[in-house]
Amino acid sequence: MRKIDRFDEYMEYAGLNDNKVTQQLGLSVGTIGKSRKEGRDLSRRVIEQILNYYTDLDEVWLLTGEGCMLSNTAVIGDNNNVNNGHDQTVTAVTDRFFQAFDELKALGRTNRTRLCDELGVDRRNFAKQEADHSRAILKPGWLSVIVTNYGVSADWLLTGRGWMFGK
């Protein structure tokens, strides 16, 4: 089974179609369909975009077919709308994460390129999330980086209590 065949399974599970995936990932029209042709498959670039956006999709399963389709890695947020929406807590944490990022940029302590490198994420996808928090795919490791490397208060980030830059 090819990677595109496994991604088709995921798309069916998540209620996605080629058009929705193309829009969400910013792919060229026809990229997904062309991957289904005999002798073709998903490119490394497209796979990277898929895994960065659909964070509940297990990388090993997509690449090899081994293991479970869904990742057991915790993710804060629901970027592909499988559950159709965020709860208020997730939205609040997401908003505070990007508020802290904006403050860190204003203080000259980081920029999008640097933070994305530290988080190991694609800058374009991060910028889309920054512009539209409903696309948020904040992983717990992201919160850890902004707390550990930049002194953002974990209490403030998670609950909104206290100061942004904690003691």
Secondary structure, 3 states (H helix, E strand, C coil): CCHHHHHHHHHHHHCCCHHHHHHHHCCCCCHHHHHCCCCCCCCHHHHHHHHHHCCCECHHHHHHCCCCCECCCCCECCCCCCCCCCCHHHHHHHHHHHHHHHHHHHCCCCCHHHHHHHHCCCHHHHHHHHHCHHHCCECHHHHHHHHHCCCECHHHHHHCCCCCECC
